[in-house]
């Protein structure tokens, strides 16, 4: 059934039954009843076929893609449940949504079969996160080639679905709290030839072996501790790993019966692939030195328990419960162990300000440990901590608010020799992502954020991610010999003729500098002159280049080009540092009118086409300008036939440079109105290769960052954190102009006047001025009553927007056509012009129930039995188009139908109610704050 139909029926079931039944309808509005949902239609980045070439191509370098399971509160079918990622330039952006929550639900164990290009994902029980269509024993298959998802196999006897309601109106899935670790599935792993898949059944505590070719269940066998006297009640197996022809599995004794921390132990067992020859190869006490989930709370693992209200700190729920969830092996045979805190799967975190009575937000902390081979066993010495740089909020952090951040998932890369761990708060609090560690030194080398807190949607600090797997062929297994066998690497280089040795990469770089007269002026009165700052930054840049030959005779080269109304080569390619500095000094005095950006690029390419070019070096142009293109010919009779404006001619020149194989970096200096950000972005070889310097003082740092990308196997930008001020939106404000809006507020003005004033205040908070990257907000204004109209389309013209708001009052009339309001709001997005990648957001304000909305035979919705159905279907169409909808109800009691507002909004947390018109400004301020948050 359609979501609109579900919501409509919930409205009618609750009609006339008082406030509590009405609020109970939120169960369906949130889509959070724990029902098996049919796979939804896919839209947006999640659910589209993954760009397979991009994923497989990354296996040739030192930054392969990985996949992790991601958790969603309730049943939000369109949220991503599998995400592919690697270390992005900005630590957040290069991620690919794969399967959706409606297709696979909550999963943990992942396995990748490279021959089939298929990801296998096993169902996982987590409080407040529903199963997929296959239930607790499901194993799903996701095909990277076409993005298809199907139920691949079902593990028998995996337990029942015991989830309760999670609806924000009294249902917090308390029934499912104790199911974590006691039912559904744990880890998955594949045999080294990819022919067998192993799954850990947490209910029966047996390992199941399936044949990959046809999903046939071949056998199952018990875990290694089954004969121990404590095992029946306290053995909790989970992690799996196939290595060198053997199957390893990890378990903990949970001490849930004895309640004694001294009984907490972790074990790893080895067996043949059919379970025969089972033996213990590692055992260690879990009372080792450990910093724990929170810097103010003593770090210690605690027995598993059933009383989930017990906590080590009264301000938050902390009760770390150890879970050995993943195993990997290093090149030298070191065993890498991922520990998860089970507590994070039994608690909630920031569910829209609502928690059950007596419950606090949950905090979790896991770990990553290394065990060394010792004969035919492994031994572990967790003190001092080997992987000690696993604290929250930054690469290399050893101490922070969350000292131990592991989510328990591990993936070992082949080259570099690193292990990747799913982790809490890698860059900012209340987020989840991944951390890379050097297996040889223990150092944290990279981090990536996969989600940031979204109240009531993801789990924040409460175990928001699961397993991690590399989307490449598994690391080759060396055959044991009398002497160590070097592990083959998987060609970690970009150029196919050259192994990746960063110090072997060199660059032929041409510095192209704007010498127009505007460079003699400062950006701001009294500020540093642009000319002097540009030359000084270029001089520092030259000093950073490796111009001196190395032992192999390899080195960088640099050329210098100036331009204004003409362009010239001041110095050809060479490695004479003194000559380059002298050329820059000469260039400082050569200024004239004009900004021929076309000649700048064409002349910049000349040294790279000349005889001094070193073929083994990368060809690069770095162009700096402070102005718009000027005096550039275009059109008939120009060197650029077919061009219709100066910018077209510039881009034609740029295309010729790129076709020659040259990489282009661009730098815009000064006010956004003085430069043309979109042109410089298009001119750069990649978006991250454009840099903006609002002040001359910024140039030295920009040139240093550019130089830092040269000598690397795969040039990439330096990681930069997400900045809220860089988040932008295309917004449509939809305002009710029915006659009821003429009534008064407690402040003595009409509701209409209060609404327009609040909307005007909201517009004042938007960034309508373009920044140095050409980014900005846009806003449209739509009014409605018995009809709907667009007062102004998407615009960044603040006076015009304010005039459109002021003109709404003249059009007050009868009627509340919420269906037309939503349709007209969506039409504003379709009419555009849209700015990508701005988020499309509609904010609808109404003070009444739907009125005069047609339905039934003869209407646009002949299958609808009532007005609410027509409205909800209009909202559904807008959401399916990718629009995020906030709904605001103005009034109290019978003036509003809260379930309808919930059905209109993209999420229940995006619904606001203002008892009086004077409350609207504060609500709009809250929404503005959410729009500019990261990510």
C-alpha positions in Angstrom: 0.0 0.0 0.0 1.2 3.6 -0.6 2.5 5.5 2.4 -0.2 8.1 1.8 -2.8 5.4 2.1 -1.3 4.1 5.3 -1.3 7.6 6.8 -4.8 8.3 5.6 -6.1 5.2 7.3 -4.3 6.0 10.5 -5.9 9.4 10.5 -9.4 7.9 10.1 -8.8 5.2 12.7 -7.8 7.9 15.2 -10.5 10.5 14.3 -12.7 11.4 17.2 -10.9 9.1 19.7 -9.0 11.8 21.7 -5.3 12.9 21.7 -3.7 9.6 22.7 -5.1 7.6 19.8 -4.3 10.4 17.4 -0.7 10.4 18.5 -0.6 6.6 18.2 -1.1 7.1 14.5 2.6 8.2 14.4 3.5 4.5 14.4 2.6 4.4 10.7 3.5 8.0 10.0 7.1 7.2 10.9 7.0 4.0 9.0 8.4 2.4 12.1 6.1 -0.5 12.9 8.3 -3.5 12.6 6.8 -5.0 9.5 8.5 -6.7 6.6 8.4 -4.0 3.8 8.4 -4.7 0.1 11.5 -3.2 -1.5 10.8 0.4 -2.4 11.5 2.1 -5.6 15.0 3.5 -5.5 15.9 7.1 -6.0 18.9 9.3 -5.2 22.4 8.2 -4.7 21.4 5.2 -2.5 19.8 2.5 -4.7 21.3 3.4 -8.0 23.6 0.9 -9.6 27.1 1.4 -8.2 29.7 2.8 -10.7 31.5 -0.5 -11.0 34.5 0.9 -12.8 35.1 3.4 -10.1 35.1 0.7 -7.4 37.1 -1.9 -9.2 39.5 0.8 -10.5 40.3 1.9 -7.0 41.6 -1.6 -6.3 44.6 -0.6 -8.5 45.6 2.1 -6.1 46.3 2.5 -2.4 42.8 3.7 -1.6 40.3 0.9 -2.4 36.6 1.1 -1.7 35.1 -0.7 1.3 31.5 -1.4 2.3 29.8 -1.0 5.7 26.4 -1.7 7.1 24.6 1.4 8.4 21.6 1.4 10.8 18.3 3.2 10.6 15.8 3.7 13.4 12.5 2.1 12.8 11.6 1.2 9.2 12.6 4.1 6.9 12.8 2.2 3.7 14.5 4.9 1.6 17.5 5.3 4.0 20.7 3.6 3.0 21.7 0.4 4.8 24.8 -0.4 2.9 27.4 2.3 2.0 30.5 2.0 -0.1 33.3 4.4 0.7 37.0 5.0 0.7 39.2 7.8 2.2 37.6 10.8 0.5 39.6 14.0 -0.1 37.4 15.9 2.4 36.8 12.8 4.6 33.1 12.7 3.8 32.2 13.0 0.1 33.2 10.0 -2.0 30.6 7.5 -0.8 28.1 5.4 -2.6 24.7 4.4 -1.2 24.1 0.8 -2.1 21.2 -1.3 -0.7 18.3 0.5 1.1 16.8 -0.2 4.5 13.6 -1.3 2.9 15.5 -3.9 0.9 17.7 -5.5 3.6 16.8 -3.9 6.9 19.4 -4.1 9.7 22.5 -6.2 8.9 26.0 -6.7 10.4 28.0 -9.5 8.7 29.3 -8.7 5.2 31.2 -10.7 2.7 32.4 -9.7 -0.8 32.7 -12.3 -3.7 34.8 -10.5 -6.3 34.2 -13.1 -9.0 30.5 -12.4 -8.8 30.9 -8.8 -7.8 28.4 -9.5 -5.1 28.1 -8.4 -1.5 26.4 -10.8 1.0 24.8 -9.2 4.1 23.4 -11.1 7.1 20.4 -9.9 9.2 21.3 -8.5 12.6 19.1 -7.8 15.6 19.5 -4.2 16.9 17.0 -2.5 19.1 14.7 -0.1 17.2 16.1 -1.1 13.8 13.8 -3.5 11.9 14.7 -6.5 9.9 14.4 -6.7 6.1 11.8 -8.7 4.2 13.7 -12.0 5.0 13.5 -11.7 8.8 16.1 -12.7 11.4 17.8 -15.5 9.4 18.1 -13.7 6.1 21.2 -13.4 4.0 20.9 -10.9 1.1 22.9 -10.6 -2.0 23.6 -7.1 -3.6 25.1 -7.1 -7.1 27.4 -4.2 -7.8 26.9 -4.5 -11.5 23.2 -3.6 -11.7 22.4 -2.6 -8.1 19.9 -5.5 -7.7 19.1 -6.9 -4.2 17.6 -10.3 -3.5 17.1 -12.7 -0.6 19.8 -15.2 -1.2 19.4 -17.7 1.7 17.8 -18.1 5.0 19.7 -19.5 8.0 17.4 -21.8 9.9 16.4 -21.4 13.5 17.7 -17.8 13.8 15.0 -16.8 16.3 11.8 -14.8 16.1 11.4 -11.1 15.3 10.8 -9.8 18.8 10.9 -6.1 18.0 8.2 -4.0 19.5 6.8 -0.7 18.3 9.1 2.2 17.8 6.9 5.2 17.1 7.9 8.1 19.2 4.5 8.0 21.0 5.4 5.6 23.8 6.8 2.7 21.7 10.6 2.5 22.1 11.0 -1.2 21.2 11.7 -2.2 24.8 10.7 -5.7 23.8 13.7 -5.9 21.4 16.2 -4.6 23.9 17.6 -7.9 25.1 17.6 -9.6 21.7 21.0 -8.2 20.7 23.5 -11.1 20.6 20.9 -13.7 21.3 19.1 -14.1 17.9 19.5 -13.4 14.2 23.0 -13.5 12.6 26.5 -12.4 13.4 29.5 -12.4 11.1 29.8 -13.7 7.6 32.9 -14.8 5.7 33.8 -16.5 2.4 36.4 -19.3 1.8 39.5 -18.1 0.0 38.3 -19.5 -3.3 34.9 -17.8 -2.9 33.0 -21.1 -3.2 31.7 -21.3 0.4 30.0 -18.8 2.6 30.0 -19.2 6.4 27.4 -17.5 8.7 27.2 -17.3 12.5 23.8 -18.1 13.9 23.5 -16.2 17.2 20.4 -18.1 18.3 21.6 -21.6 17.9 25.2 -20.5 18.3 26.2 -22.7 15.4 28.2 -21.9 12.2 26.4 -22.6 9.0 28.2 -23.4 5.7 26.5 -22.5 2.3 27.6 -23.3 -1.2 27.9 -20.0 -3.1 27.0 -21.4 -6.5 23.4 -22.3 -5.5 22.9 -21.1 -1.9 22.6 -24.7 -0.8 23.1 -25.3 3.0 25.8 -27.9 3.2 26.3 -28.3 7.0 26.5 -26.6 10.4 28.6 -27.2 13.4 28.9 -25.9 17.0 31.3 -23.3 18.3 34.5 -24.3 19.9 33.6 -23.8 23.6 30.4 -25.9 23.4 31.8 -28.4 25.9 32.7 -25.8 28.6 30.4 -25.9 31.7 29.6 -22.2 31.3 28.9 -22.4 27.5 25.2 -23.2 27.5 24.3 -20.0 29.3 27.3 -17.7 28.7 29.1 -18.5 25.4 28.5 -15.7 22.7 30.1 -16.6 19.4 30.2 -13.9 16.6 33.3 -13.2 14.6 34.4 -15.4 11.6 37.5 -15.4 9.4 38.9 -17.9 6.8 42.7 -17.7 6.6 45.2 -20.1 5.0 42.6 -22.8 4.5 41.4 -22.7 8.1 38.2 -21.2 9.7 38.6 -19.0 12.8 35.8 -17.9 15.0 35.7 -15.6 18.0 33.5 -15.7 21.1 33.2 -14.2 24.6 32.1 -15.7 27.8 29.6 -13.0 28.8 29.5 -13.7 32.6 25.7 -13.0 32.5 25.0 -15.7 35.0 27.8 -15.3 37.4 27.8 -11.5 37.1 31.5 -11.5 37.9 33.8 -9.5 35.8 36.5 -12.0 36.5 34.6 -14.5 34.3 34.8 -12.2 31.2 37.1 -13.9 28.7 37.6 -13.9 24.9 38.4 -16.9 22.8 39.4 -17.7 19.2 39.0 -21.2 17.8 40.5 -22.7 14.7 39.0 -25.5 12.6 38.9 -27.0 9.2 36.3 -25.6 6.9 33.9 -28.3 7.9 34.3 -27.7 11.6 36.6 -30.7 12.2 39.9 -30.4 14.1 38.5 -27.7 16.4 41.0 -26.2 18.8 41.5 -23.1 20.9 44.3 -20.9 19.6 43.8 -17.7 21.7 42.3 -16.9 25.1 42.6 -13.6 27.0 41.2 -11.9 30.0 38.9 -9.0 29.3 40.0 -7.2 32.4 42.8 -5.5 30.5 43.7 -1.8 30.6 41.0 -0.1 28.5 40.0 3.6 28.4 36.3 3.0 27.8 33.5 4.9 26.1 33.7 8.2 27.9 36.5 10.2 29.4 34.7 10.8 32.7 33.8 7.2 33.3 36.2 4.4 34.3 37.0 2.1 31.4 36.1 -1.5 32.2 34.2 -4.3 30.4 31.1 -5.4 32.3 29.1 -8.7 32.3 26.2 -8.9 29.9 22.9 -8.2 31.7 19.2 -8.2 31.2 18.5 -5.0 33.3 19.3 -2.4 30.7 18.7 0.4 33.1 21.9 -0.4 35.0 24.6 2.2 34.2 28.1 3.2 35.3 27.1 6.9 35.1 23.8 8.4 36.1 23.9 11.1 33.3 24.0 8.5 30.5 23.6 4.8 29.9 27.1 3.2 29.9 27.5 -0.5 30.6 30.2 -1.8 28.2 29.5 -5.4 27.2 32.3 -7.1 25.2 31.6 -8.8 21.9 34.3 -10.3 19.7 32.8 -9.5 16.4 35.5 -9.6 13.8 38.9 -11.2 13.0 41.5 -10.3 10.4 45.1 -11.3 9.9 48.2 -9.2 9.0 50.9 -10.1 6.6 53.1 -11.6 9.3 50.3 -13.7 10.7 49.3 -11.2 13.4 45.7 -11.7 14.5 43.6 -8.5 14.5 40.5 -8.5 16.7 37.5 -6.2 16.6 35.5 -5.7 19.8 32.1 -4.2 19.8 30.1 -3.0 22.8 26.9 -4.9 22.8 25.4 -2.1 25.0 25.3 0.1 21.9 22.8 -2.2 20.3 20.4 -2.2 23.3 20.1 1.6 23.8 19.0 4.6 21.9 20.6 8.0 21.3 18.8 11.3 20.6 15.5 10.0 19.2 14.1 13.5 18.7 14.2 14.4 22.4 12.1 11.4 23.5 13.3 8.5 25.6 11.5 6.0 27.8 11.0 7.1 31.4 14.3 6.5 33.3 16.4 5.9 30.2 19.3 8.1 29.2 21.2 8.4 25.9 23.4 5.4 25.4 27.2 5.6 25.0 29.4 2.8 23.6 33.0 2.0 23.2 34.7 -0.8 21.4 38.4 -1.7 20.7 40.9 -3.1 18.2 43.6 -5.5 19.5 46.5 -7.3 18.0 47.7 -10.8 18.9 51.1 -12.1 17.9 51.8 -15.7 16.7 53.5 -17.9 19.2 54.1 -21.4 17.9 50.7 -22.8 17.0 48.8 -20.3 19.1 48.5 -16.5 19.4 49.2 -14.4 22.5 48.0 -10.9 23.3 49.5 -8.1 25.3 47.0 -5.2 25.4 49.3 -3.1 27.6 50.6 -0.8 26.3 47.8 -0.3 23.7 49.1 -1.0 20.2 46.3 0.8 18.3 46.3 3.7 20.7 45.3 6.5 18.2 41.6 5.5 18.2 40.1 8.3 20.2 37.4 10.5 18.8 37.5 13.6 16.5 40.7 13.6 14.5 43.4 11.5 12.9 46.0 10.3 15.4 44.0 11.2 18.5 44.9 9.2 21.6 42.6 10.9 24.1 39.3 12.8 23.7 35.7 12.7 24.9 35.4 9.1 23.6 38.8 7.4 24.1 37.8 4.0 22.6 35.7 4.3 19.4 35.5 0.9 17.8 32.2 -0.4 16.3 33.8 -3.9 16.0 34.0 -4.2 12.2 37.5 -4.7 10.5 38.8 -5.0 7.0 42.5 -5.5 6.2 43.9 -3.8 3.1 46.6 -5.4 1.0 48.7 -2.4 0.3 49.3 -0.3 2.2 49.5 -2.7 5.1 46.5 -1.2 6.9 43.4 -2.3 8.8 40.2 -0.3 8.6 37.8 -0.2 11.6 34.2 1.0 11.8 34.2 3.6 14.5 32.4 6.2 16.5 32.9 10.0 16.1 35.9 9.8 13.8 35.8 13.6 13.0 33.0 15.0 15.2 30.8 13.9 18.1 27.6 11.9 17.5 28.8 10.5 14.1 30.1 7.3 12.7 32.6 6.3 10.1 35.9 4.5 9.6 39.5 4.7 10.9 42.6 3.4 9.1 45.5 2.0 11.1 49.0 1.0 10.0 49.3 -2.7 11.0 53.1 -2.4 11.5 53.2 0.7 13.7 49.6 1.0 15.0 49.4 4.6 13.9 46.0 6.0 12.7 46.6 7.2 9.1 43.2 8.3 7.7 39.6 8.8 8.8 36.2 9.0 7.0 32.8 10.1 8.3 29.8 8.1 7.0 27.1 9.7 8.9 26.4 12.6 11.3 23.7 12.7 13.9 20.2 12.9 12.5 17.7 12.7 15.4 15.3 9.8 15.1 16.9 8.5 11.9 20.4 7.2 12.6 21.9 6.0 15.9 24.4 8.7 16.7 26.7 7.3 19.3 24.8 4.0 19.8 26.6 1.7 17.3 25.5 3.3 14.1 27.6 1.0 11.8 28.5 -2.6 11.6 30.9 -4.7 9.6 33.5 -3.5 7.1 34.6 -5.4 4.0 37.0 -4.4 1.2 35.5 -4.4 -2.3 38.5 -6.0 -3.9 39.9 -9.5 -4.2 41.0 -10.7 -0.7 44.6 -10.4 0.3 46.7 -13.3 -1.2 47.6 -15.9 1.3 51.3 -16.9 1.3 52.1 -20.6 1.6 54.2 -21.2 4.8 57.8 -21.9 3.9 61.1 -22.2 5.7 61.6 -18.5 5.0 58.9 -15.8 5.0 57.1 -15.4 1.7 56.6 -11.7 0.8 52.9 -11.0 0.3 52.1 -10.0 -3.2 50.6 -6.5 -3.5 47.8 -5.5 -5.7 49.4 -3.0 -8.0 48.9 0.2 -5.9 49.7 2.7 -8.6 47.7 4.8 -11.0 50.2 4.8 -13.9 50.3 1.3 -15.3 54.0 1.5 -16.2 55.2 2.5 -12.7 55.0 1.1 -9.2 53.7 3.5 -6.5 56.7 5.0 -4.8 55.6 8.5 -3.9 59.1 10.0 -4.0 59.5 8.7 -7.6 56.7 11.0 -8.9 57.7 14.3 -10.2 56.0 17.2 -11.9 56.5 19.6 -14.7 54.5 22.6 -13.4 53.7 25.9 -15.2 52.9 28.8 -12.9 50.5 31.1 -14.8 50.0 34.5 -13.0 47.5 37.3 -13.7 49.4 40.5 -14.4 46.4 42.8 -15.0 46.4 46.2 -13.3 43.8 45.1 -10.8 46.5 42.9 -9.2 48.1 46.2 -8.0 45.1 46.8 -5.7 44.2 45.2 -2.4 41.0 43.3 -1.9 40.0 45.6 1.0 41.1 49.2 1.5 44.3 49.2 3.5 44.9 45.5 2.9 47.9 43.7 1.4 48.3 44.3 -2.3 47.4 41.2 -4.4 50.4 41.6 -6.6 53.0 41.4 -3.9 51.2 38.5 -2.1 50.9 36.5 -5.3 54.6 36.8 -6.1 55.6 35.9 -2.6 53.3 32.9 -2.5 54.7 31.7 -5.9 58.2 32.1 -4.6 57.4 29.9 -1.6 55.8 27.4 -4.0 59.0 27.2 -6.0 61.0 26.5 -2.9 58.7 23.5 -2.1 59.4 21.8 -5.5 61.9 19.0 -5.7 64.1 20.6 -8.3 67.3 19.0 -7.3 67.8 15.6 -9.0 67.4 12.5 -6.7 69.8 9.5 -6.9 67.9 8.3 -10.0 68.3 11.7 -11.8 64.6 12.5 -11.4 63.3 16.0 -10.4 60.5 18.5 -10.8 60.6 21.3 -13.3 59.0 24.7 -13.2 58.1 27.4 -15.8 56.6 30.9 -15.3 53.9 32.5 -17.5 52.3 35.9 -17.2 49.2 37.3 -18.8 47.0 40.4 -19.1 45.9 41.6 -22.5 48.7 39.3 -23.9 50.4 36.2 -22.5 54.1 35.3 -22.5 56.5 32.7 -21.2 58.8 34.4 -18.7 60.8 31.3 -18.1 60.7 27.9 -19.8 60.7 24.6 -18.1 63.8 23.9 -16.0 65.0 23.0 -12.6 67.1 26.1 -11.8 65.5 27.4 -8.7 67.4 30.7 -8.8 66.2 31.3 -12.4 62.6 30.7 -11.4 62.8 33.1 -8.5 64.4 35.7 -10.7 61.6 35.3 -13.3 59.0 35.9 -10.6 60.8 39.1 -9.6 60.7 40.3 -13.2 57.1 39.4 -13.5 56.1 41.6 -10.6 56.8 44.7 -12.7 54.9 43.6 -15.9 51.3 44.8 -15.5 48.8 46.0 -18.1 45.1 46.2 -18.7 43.2 43.1 -19.8 42.4 39.5 -18.6 42.9 37.2 -21.5 42.2 33.9 -19.7 42.1 32.1 -23.1 45.7 33.1 -23.8 46.7 32.3 -20.3 45.8 28.6 -20.8 47.1 28.4 -24.3 50.5 30.0 -23.4 50.7 28.0 -20.2 50.6 24.8 -22.3 53.5 25.9 -24.6 56.3 25.0 -22.2 54.7 21.6 -21.7 54.7 21.0 -25.4 58.3 22.0 -25.8 61.6 20.0 -25.8 62.4 20.6 -22.2 59.4 18.5 -21.1 60.3 15.4 -19.1 57.9 12.7 -20.3 58.0 10.8 -17.0 56.8 13.9 -15.1 53.2 14.9 -14.6 52.2 17.9 -16.6 50.5 20.6 -14.5 49.3 24.2 -14.9 48.5 26.3 -11.8 46.6 29.5 -12.8 45.9 32.5 -10.6 43.6 35.3 -11.5 41.7 38.0 -9.7 39.2 39.0 -12.4 36.6 38.1 -14.9 37.7 37.3 -18.5 38.3 40.6 -20.3 38.9 41.4 -24.0 38.5 37.7 -24.9 37.3 37.3 -28.6 34.4 35.1 -29.4 31.9 34.3 -32.1 32.4 34.5 -35.9 35.9 35.6 -37.0 37.5 34.8 -33.6 39.9 31.9 -32.9 37.0 30.2 -31.2 34.3 29.5 -33.9 31.0 28.6 -32.3 31.6 30.5 -29.1 28.8 32.9 -28.0 30.5 34.7 -25.1 34.0 35.2 -23.6 33.6 32.3 -21.2 32.9 29.9 -24.0 36.2 30.9 -25.6 38.1 30.4 -22.4 36.6 26.9 -21.9 37.6 26.0 -25.5 41.2 26.9 -24.7 40.9 24.9 -21.5 39.6 21.8 -23.4 42.6 21.9 -25.7 44.9 21.9 -22.7 43.1 19.0 -21.0 43.1 17.0 -24.2 46.9 17.3 -24.1 46.9 15.4 -20.8 47.6 18.4 -18.6 46.2 18.7 -15.1 44.8 22.2 -14.3 44.6 23.8 -10.9 42.9 27.2 -10.7 43.0 29.9 -7.9 40.5 32.7 -7.7 41.7 35.7 -5.7 39.4 38.5 -4.2 35.7 39.1 -3.9 33.4 36.5 -5.4 32.0 39.3 -7.5 35.4 40.1 -9.0 36.0 36.5 -10.2 33.8 34.0 -11.9 33.8 30.9 -9.6 31.9 28.6 -11.9 34.3 29.3 -14.8 37.4 28.6 -12.7 35.7 25.4 -11.3 34.9 24.2 -14.8 38.5 25.1 -15.9 40.0 23.0 -13.1 40.6 19.3 -13.9 38.6 18.3 -10.9 36.4 20.4 -8.5 38.8 20.0 -5.6 41.6 21.5 -7.9 39.9 24.9 -7.7 40.9 27.0 -4.8 39.4 30.3 -3.6 41.5 33.0 -1.8 39.2 35.7 -0.4 42.4 37.6 0.8 45.9 37.8 -0.5 47.2 36.4 2.7 45.5 33.1 1.9 47.6 32.4 -1.2 50.7 31.0 0.5 48.6 28.3 2.2 46.8 27.5 -1.0 50.0 27.1 -3.0 51.4 24.9 -0.2 48.3 22.6 -0.4 48.6 22.3 -4.1 52.3 21.4 -3.9 51.5 18.7 -1.3 49.4 16.9 -3.9 52.2 16.6 -6.5 54.4 13.8 -5.1 51.9 11.2 -4.4 50.7 8.0 -6.1 47.2 9.4 -6.7 47.0 13.2 -6.3 44.2 14.1 -4.0 43.3 17.2 -1.9 44.2 17.5 1.7 41.4 16.4 4.0 39.2 19.3 5.1 36.4 19.1 7.7 32.8 19.8 6.8 32.0 23.4 7.4 28.3 24.3 8.2 28.6 27.6 6.3 29.3 25.7 3.1 26.0 23.8 3.2 23.4 25.3 0.9 19.8 24.7 -0.1 17.2 25.6 -2.7 14.1 26.5 -0.6 10.5 26.9 -1.3 8.4 28.7 1.4 4.8 27.7 1.0 2.5 30.0 3.1 -1.2 29.7 3.9 -3.1 32.8 2.7 -6.6 31.7 3.7 -9.0 34.1 5.4 -8.3 32.4 8.8 -4.8 33.9 8.6 -6.3 37.3 9.2 -7.1 36.5 12.8 -5.0 38.0 15.6 -2.0 36.8 17.5 -1.2 37.4 21.2 1.1 40.3 19.9 -1.8 42.1 18.4 -1.0 41.6 14.7 -2.6 39.2 12.3 -1.3 35.6 11.8 -0.5 36.6 8.2 1.7 39.5 9.4 3.5 37.2 11.9 4.0 34.5 9.3 5.4 37.0 6.7 7.7 38.6 9.4 8.9 35.1 10.4 9.5 34.2 6.7 11.4 37.4 6.2 13.6 36.7 9.2 14.2 33.2 7.8 15.3 34.7 4.5 17.6 37.0 6.3 19.5 33.9 7.6 20.1 32.5 4.1 23.3 33.0 2.2 22.0 34.5 -1.0 25.3 36.1 -1.9 27.6 33.8 -3.9 30.7 32.7 -2.1 34.1 32.2 -3.8 33.0 28.8 -5.1 29.8 30.3 -6.6 27.7 28.5 -3.9 24.6 30.2 -2.4 21.1 29.6 -1.2 18.0 30.2 -3.3 14.5 30.8 -2.2 11.0 30.8 -3.8 7.8 32.0 -2.3 4.4 30.2 -2.9 1.1 31.3 -1.5 -2.1 29.3 -1.3 -5.8 29.3 -0.3 -8.5 28.1 -2.7 -5.7 28.1 -5.3 -1.9 28.3 -5.3 0.5 30.6 -7.0 4.2 31.3 -7.2 5.0 34.8 -6.0 8.6 34.5 -7.0 10.6 31.5 -8.4 13.9 30.3 -7.1 16.0 33.5 -6.6 19.0 35.0 -4.8 17.6 38.5 -5.2 16.8 39.4 -1.6 14.8 42.6 -2.3 12.7 40.8 -4.9 12.0 38.0 -2.4 11.0 40.4 0.3 8.7 42.2 -2.2 7.1 38.9 -3.0 6.5 38.2 0.7 5.0 41.7 1.2 2.6 41.1 -1.7 1.0 38.0 -0.3 -1.4 39.8 2.0 -3.3 41.3 -1.0 -4.3 37.7 -2.1 -5.9 36.4 1.0 -9.0 34.4 0.1 -11.2 31.4 1.2 -10.0 27.8 1.0 -7.1 25.6 2.1 -6.0 23.6 -0.9 -3.0 21.8 0.6 -2.8 19.6 -2.4 -2.3 22.6 -4.7 0.1 24.1 -2.2 2.4 21.0 -2.4 2.1 20.7 -6.2 2.9 24.4 -6.7 5.8 24.2 -4.3 7.2 21.2 -6.3 6.6 23.0 -9.5 8.9 25.8 -8.3 11.8 23.3 -8.1 11.0 21.9 -11.5 10.9 25.4 -13.1 14.1 26.3 -11.4 16.8 27.2 -12.1 18.2 24.7 -9.5 21.7 25.0 -8.1 23.5 21.7 -7.7 24.3 20.3 -5.2 21.9 22.4 -3.2 19.4 20.4 -1.2 15.8 20.8 -2.3 13.7 21.8 0.7 10.0 22.8 0.9 8.7 24.4 4.1 4.9 24.4 4.3 2.9 26.6 6.8 -0.8 26.2 7.3 -3.2 27.2 10.0 -6.1 24.9 9.1 -7.5 21.6 7.9 -7.7 20.8 4.2 -10.6 22.6 2.6 -12.2 22.4 -0.8 -9.7 19.6 -1.9 -11.3 17.4 -4.6 -11.3 13.6 -4.3 -13.0 10.6 -5.7 -14.5 10.0 -9.1 -14.0 13.0 -11.4 -11.1 14.4 -9.5 -7.3 14.1 -10.1 -7.3 11.3 -7.5 -10.4 9.2 -8.3 -9.2 6.5 -5.9 -9.1 8.8 -2.9 -12.1 8.6 -0.5 -11.3 11.9 1.3 -9.4 15.2 1.1 -6.6 13.9 3.3 -5.8 11.2 0.8 -5.4 13.7 -2.1 -3.1 15.9 0.0 -0.9 13.0 1.1 -0.5 11.8 -2.5 0.6 15.3 -3.5 3.2 15.2 -0.7 4.3 11.7 -1.7 5.0 12.8 -5.3 7.1 15.7 -4.0 9.1 13.4 -1.7 9.6 10.9 -4.5 11.1 13.7 -6.6 13.8 14.1 -3.8 12.3 17.1 -2.0 12.7 17.3 1.8 9.5 18.6 3.3 9.0 20.4 6.6 5.5 21.1 7.8 4.4 23.8 10.3 1.0 23.8 11.9 -0.2 27.2 13.3 -2.8 26.8 15.9 -4.1 24.4 18.6 -6.7 21.6 19.0 -9.2 21.1 16.2 -7.5 23.7 14.0 -4.8 21.1 13.1 -4.6 17.4 12.2 -1.2 16.4 13.5 -1.1 13.0 11.8 -1.7 14.8 8.4 1.2 17.1 9.1 3.3 14.1 9.9 2.2 12.4 6.7 3.2 15.5 4.6 6.7 15.8 6.2 9.6 13.7 5.1 10.1 12.6 8.7 8.2 13.1 12.0 11.1 15.1 13.3 10.4 17.6 10.5 7.0 18.6 11.9 6.6 21.7 14.0 3.5 23.2 15.7 3.3 26.9 16.6 0.4 27.5 19.1 0.5 31.2 18.2 1.8 33.2 15.2 4.3 34.9 17.5 6.0 31.5 17.9 6.8 31.1 14.2 10.0 33.1 14.1 11.6 30.7 16.5 10.5 27.6 14.5 11.9 29.0 11.3 15.1 29.7 13.1 15.3 26.1 14.2 14.8 24.9 10.6 17.4 27.2 9.3 19.9 25.7 11.8 19.1 22.2 10.6 19.6 23.2 7.0 23.2 24.4 7.6 24.3 21.4 9.7 26.9 18.8 8.6 26.6 16.8 6.5 
